[in-house]
Structures are given as C-alpha cells and as structure tokens.
Amino acid sequence: MRWISFLVVCLPVLLGGCASTGSSSAHVLSGEAPVEKVIGRADQAAAAGDYRAASLLYHQALGQEPRADISYRLGIALTRLNEPDRAMWAFRNALELDREHVEAMERIGLYLTAKGMVEEARPYLQRLLELQPENWRAHNAMGVLADLEGEVDDAAQHFAAAIERNPESPMLWNNLGFSYYLAGDYAEAIRSMGKALQLNPSYRAARYNVALVLARQSNYDDALEMMMSAGNEVDAYSDVGYLALKMGDYAQAEGLLIQAIQRSGTYNRRAHQNLAAVREARAVAASGR
C-alpha cells in the first residue's frame, strides 16, 4: 500500500528532482593546471547546471589533491546527475579524508535511512548528533529508524526534538503523528497530522495518514473522503477497502472494493485480488474453520 510509506525522510537534494545536466561543454583541464583552478572551473560548471562537466572536473581535482571538500562537491554533482551509488562513494570518501565532515555524514545517514538500512544508517546519524545536536534532519531520520524497528517511544522523542528545532515543518508533524498511530494513540496521531495539514493543507502524506487512522477506527466514510482529497477516487475506494479487509470488516471491504472496480476504467488487478481475498475470508469465517 502506498500510504504505509508516508513516514518521510528529509532528503532535499538526494531525492529531489533532477537538475539540468547541461551540455558538458567544460573539459578536463591540463594536468598541469593548479588544483584551485580546476576546482574553480568545476564550481562554475555546477553553478551553470552543467553537472556532468562539474563531476569530471571535481574528479580531476580529487586525483590531483585528495581532499574531503572536493570529494563532497563531487558527491553533490553526482547526486544532481541521479547517480546515487557513485555519489555515496564520493561522500564516503570525503568522510575517510575527514572523519568529522558532518555534511558527508548527513548525506550518507539520510540516504541509508531512506533505503531502510537501519543498522548501516544508525552509526552515521548517532555520530552526527554528537557533533551537531541541533540537526533536525538527523533527529527526523533517527525517528524513522526507530519506527522501522517498532521503537515508537524513541521515535516520538526524536520527532519531537526535530519539531523543537523546526516547528514549521509539516513533514515532521506528520511523522510524529505516524508514530502515535503506531503506538495506538489515535487522538494524538490525528492532532499531530492535523497540525501538518494546518501548515500545508495540500500535504498528501498527512491526508493519507489521517485516512489511515480513521479507517483503523472503522470510520470508513470519513477515511474515504480524506483519501479522495489526497488522490483519485479509485485508489481511495481500493485503499480503504483493503484497510477494511485487514480490520476484518468483510462486508465493508467487499462494498468498497466493488466500488473501486466499477470506477476503474481498466482492469484493476489490485482491487480484484483484494476482493477475492475478502470473499475467501468471508467463506472461511462462515464455515467456522
């Protein structure tokens, strides 16, 4: 289900839209060119959006003089080129050259968190918070990791710490609300997600999560309305129908999934599969098996 993933890691560059790669008109400079000249040309290319040229020039500069700042800039250029594996190599290399390079540490920790790699991400984030206790992105990522491991109290503490440092972020309020939802505190979940929607009424992640909480309370009509406000009606009926199935409300689930199928312009495999699961579950329940 899409809405299950609406616990958000803040990766403003790593997961952002791809920037223009330019024409790669800048070329690798002569091997005799001073490293600062190469870096300057790379910075100019990056500022112009020519990240392919920038990455080549940063790589040349790194070969001339292994420095953490150069490797980090190379990582940023590769990120803009949507080459995350190579970018992670550059950020890790920056950290090897400077063990307290907090920007590289943050990039690696957030990237691994977004991948759900809990054990790999945690040491980077913990060290980052030792060096930068006020880093709200690190607190948010630690909260995500805690929720992934079912440590909802720790997660809520990290999200609250992030909110204390960045109270106007709807993402953080949404994540805090999701932790309350996982803990079974639906009232606080709705309150926190509602705060996210006050800050950004069109925030789809919060709308889906509010619908999730409402459905868990068997308030399917309001859940359906909220789902529709965040997406299309076919997905709304299908998603809420699936939730009703998981709650064991088979009659509600069957009705909602039939509505999803009727509203679909083409064959809706997911809705048909879930409808089949509902009918099988109802048959099993009726037989007393």
N, C-alpha and C positions, 0 to 999 in steps of 0.2 A: 504493500500500500504506500502511496506517495506520502501521505500525511504523517506516517510514522517517522519520517526523516526530518521533520520540522523542528529539530534541535540544531541550532545554527552555529557554525564556527566562523569567526570573522577573518576572512582572507581577502582583503580588499584588492590585492594585486594578483596573488596566486590563482584565485578563482574568478577574477574579473574578466570582462570582455577583452578579446584580443585587440591590441592596438595595431595600427598600421605598421607593416614591416618595411615600408619604404622601398627604394629601388636598389639598395645595396651599392650605391654609387661610390661610396668611400672604399678604398682598397687598403690592404695591409701595407704599412709604410716600410721603408727600407730598414733592414736590421740595424743600421747604424743610427737610426732616429732615436733621440733621447726618449726615455720611457714616459716622461711627463708630456712630451709632445704627442705620443701615441695615445695616452690617456685623454688628453685634451681633445684630440680628434674623435675618439670614441664617445666622449661626453657630448660633443656637438652632434654626432650622428644619432645618439639616443634622444637628445632634445628635439631633433627633427623627426623623430619617429622611425628612423632607419635602424631598427634593432638588429637586423642581420649584419649590417656593417659594423655596428657597435660591438656586437658579440665577437666578431673576428678581430677587431682592434683590441678589445679587452683581453682576449686570449693571447694575442701577440705580446701585450704589455705584461701579462702574467708570466709568460715564458721568459721575458727579459728580467723581471724582478718579482719573484713570488711574494705578494703582499695580500693581506686579508681584504683591504678595501677594494683592490682591483677584482679579486675573486667574487666579492659580494656584488659589485656592479655587473660583473659578467652574469651572475645568477639572476639579477633583475632583468637584464636584457633577454636572457633565455626564457624567463617567465613570460615576458611580453610576446615572445615567439611561440608560446604554448608548447614548450619543451620541458615539462616538469622534471623528468628524470635527470636531464643534464643540468637543469637549474639547481636541483638538490645536490648534485655533485659539487657545483660551484659554491653553494652555501656551506656544505660540509668542509670543503677545502678551506674556505675562509675561517671556519671555526678551528681547523687544525693549525692554521697560521696564527690565530689569535683566539685562545680558549675562552676569552671573555667578550667576544664580538656579539653583543646582545641582539643586533639586528639579524644576523645569520641564525642565531639560536632561536629567535622568534619564528623566522620563516620555516625552519625545519620542524619545530614543535607544532606549529599550526598545520602544516602540511600533513604530518603524520597523524594528527588528530582527525583531520578531515577524512583520512583514509581509514579511520577506526583502528589504527595500530597503537593500542593503548600502552603496552609495555615499552614500545620504542619511543613514544612521544613523551611519556611522563618525565624521564630524567632531564630532558631539554627544558620542559616547562618549569620543573621544580628549580632548576638552576637559574632560569630566567627570573623567577620570582624572588630568588635570593638576591640577585643583582638589581632587579627592578620591582620592588614590592608593589608599586603603583601601576603596574602594567595590566590594564583591564582586559586586554586580549588574552593574556596568559591565564588570568583568573577564569575567563569565559571558557577557554579550551580545557582547563583543569575540571571545570564543571561538566563539560561534555564527556570527558573521560570517566568521571565519577558516575554519571548517569549510565554510561555504557556498561559499567561494572555493577550496576544496581546499588551504588552507594549514594542514595538520593539525598541524605542529610548533608554529606560532604559537598555534593553538587550544589545544593541550595546555598550553602555558605559561600562557595566560590562565586556563584552568580550574584549573590548579594554584595560581595566585595567588589565585583566588577561594576555593579549598578552604582555603588557609592562613589566610584571614580568616574562613571559616565552615565549619569541618571537619565539622559535624554535619548538613550538608545532603545528603540522598540525591540530589537533583536534580543537584548539582554533580559528585558521584562518577559518576553515570550519564552526564553529558555528557562527562566526561573519558574514561570507558570507550568512548564512541562515537567519540571522536577516535582512540583507539588502534585501534579496529576499522577506521576509515577508512584508517589508516596500515598496516594488515595485521598489527598486533601483537595477535594474538588472546588470548594469555596475559594480557597487561596489561589488555586490554579486559575479560576475564572477571573479573580481580581487582578492577578498579575498580567494575564493575557489581555484583559480589558485595558490595563494601563498601556500595553503595547499598542493597542488599537486607538487609544486616545492620542498617542504620539504620532501614529501613522494609520489613519482609518483604512487605507487600502492595503495594509500589510497582509498578504495572503497567508503566510505561515501562521500568523496568530489566528486568523479566521478559521483555518483548518483545525488548529489545535483546540479552539473553543468548541467547534463542532464535535471534535473527538470527545471532549469532556461531557458535553450534553448527551451524546449518544451513549456514553458509558453510564449515564444516569437514566437511560431509557427515554430521554426526551427527544424522540426522533424527529418530530415536526420542526422544532427549533434547530436541531442539528442539520436537518436537510436545508432549511432556509439559510443557515450560516455557510454551509458547503456551497450552495448555489452562488452566494455572494463572493466566493473566493475562486470559483471555476465555472465549468459548464454543468448543465442540469443532468446530463447523462452520467458524468463522473460522480456527481453529488448523490444521485439515487444508488449508483453502484457501490460507492464507498460506505454510505450509511447502511445499505443493505448488508454489506459484508460485516459491519460492526454488529448489526442486529444478530447475524448468524453467530458471531463469536460470543455474544451475550446469551445465546440460547433462545432468543425471541424469534422462533422459526416462522410464525405467521407474518410478523412484521418484515422479516428478512425476505420472505418469498414475495410479498407485495411490492416491496421496494425494488427488488431485482427484476421483477416483471416490468415495472415501470421503466427501469434503465434499458431493458431490451427493446421495449416498444418505442422508446425515444431515440434509439440508436439508428443512424442512417445506414450502417453496415453491420455485419455480424460482430457482435460484442462477445468475444471469447471469454473474457474475464467474468462478465455478468452471467453468461451461460454456465460456466464452470461452478461459480458460486451458487447459482440456483440449483444445479444438480446436487451440490453438497448439502444444501438446505433440505431438499426433498429426501435425500438419503438419511439425513439426521432425523427428520420427522418420522420416516418409516421405522427407523431403529427404535426411536422413543415410543412409537405406537405399539411395537411388538414386544416391548418390555425387555429387550435384550440388553 
